[in-house]
Amino acid sequence: MEKADHGGNQHLGHQIERTTYDKIMRAWENSMELTRDFEVYAKQISDNEKAARMFRAFAEDEGHHASRLREMLHQYQDGGNMDGRQ
């Protein structure tokens, strides 16, 4: 596990432990937010079709990332094999 100190409390022994699950959860949350942002940008842009198409494509790509991260979160919750081997 990686230990990260957020707030300068290392000298007090108050370290935050971030597990792999925590990192995947944060990445999923970030990916979902980016997906929503890109979708909104694509809908809001009316003066540049190329930029709107780009953001639509980014939203789709990021949605795929979010989906893969979500699948891995479910595998963790279900106690499944996390190394990708059958």
C-alpha positions as CSV (number, residue, x, y, z in Angstrom):
1,M,0.0,0.0,0.0
2,E,1.2,3.5,-0.8
3,K,1.1,5.9,2.1
4,A,0.4,9.6,1.4
5,D,0.5,12.4,3.8
6,H,-2.1,15.1,3.0
7,G,-1.7,18.0,5.3
8,G,1.8,17.8,6.7
9,N,1.0,15.4,9.6
10,Q,3.7,12.9,8.9
11,H,5.5,13.9,12.1
12,L,2.4,13.0,14.0
13,G,2.0,9.6,12.5
14,H,-1.3,10.4,10.8
15,Q,-0.6,9.0,7.3
16,I,-3.4,8.3,4.9
17,E,-3.2,4.9,3.3
18,R,-4.4,4.8,-0.3
19,T,-5.1,1.3,-1.5
20,T,-5.3,0.2,-5.1
21,Y,-9.1,0.1,-4.7
22,D,-9.0,3.7,-3.5
23,K,-6.9,4.7,-6.6
24,I,-9.3,2.9,-9.0
25,M,-12.3,4.6,-7.2
26,R,-10.8,8.0,-7.6
27,A,-9.9,7.4,-11.2
28,W,-13.5,6.2,-11.9
29,E,-14.9,9.3,-10.2
30,N,-12.6,11.6,-12.2
31,S,-13.4,9.7,-15.4
32,M,-17.1,10.1,-14.9
33,E,-16.7,13.8,-14.3
34,L,-14.6,14.3,-17.4
35,T,-17.2,12.3,-19.4
36,R,-19.9,14.7,-18.2
37,D,-17.8,17.8,-18.8
38,F,-16.9,16.7,-22.4
39,E,-20.6,16.0,-23.2
40,V,-21.6,19.4,-21.9
41,Y,-18.9,21.1,-23.9
42,A,-19.9,19.3,-27.1
43,K,-23.5,20.5,-26.5
44,Q,-22.6,24.0,-25.7
45,I,-20.3,24.6,-28.6
46,S,-22.2,26.0,-31.6
47,D,-19.6,28.1,-33.3
48,N,-17.0,25.3,-34.1
49,E,-18.3,22.0,-35.3
50,K,-14.8,20.5,-35.3
51,A,-14.4,21.3,-31.6
52,A,-17.9,20.0,-30.8
53,R,-17.1,16.7,-32.6
54,M,-13.8,16.5,-30.7
55,F,-15.5,16.8,-27.4
56,R,-18.1,14.2,-28.3
57,A,-15.4,11.8,-29.2
58,F,-13.5,12.6,-25.9
59,A,-16.8,12.0,-24.0
60,E,-17.2,8.6,-25.7
61,D,-13.6,7.6,-25.1
62,E,-13.7,8.7,-21.5
63,G,-17.0,6.8,-21.0
64,H,-15.2,3.7,-22.1
65,H,-12.4,4.3,-19.5
66,A,-15.1,4.9,-16.8
67,S,-16.8,1.7,-17.7
68,R,-13.6,-0.3,-17.5
69,L,-12.8,1.2,-14.1
70,R,-16.3,0.5,-12.9
71,E,-16.0,-3.2,-13.9
72,M,-12.7,-3.4,-11.9
73,L,-14.4,-1.8,-8.9
74,H,-17.2,-4.5,-9.1
75,Q,-14.5,-7.2,-9.3
76,Y,-12.9,-5.9,-6.2
77,Q,-16.3,-5.8,-4.4
78,D,-17.1,-9.3,-5.5
79,G,-13.6,-10.6,-4.4
80,G,-12.7,-11.5,-7.9
81,N,-9.3,-12.1,-9.5
82,M,-7.7,-8.7,-10.0
83,D,-4.6,-9.6,-12.0
84,G,-6.5,-10.3,-15.3
85,R,-5.7,-14.0,-15.4
86,Q,-8.4,-16.7,-15.5
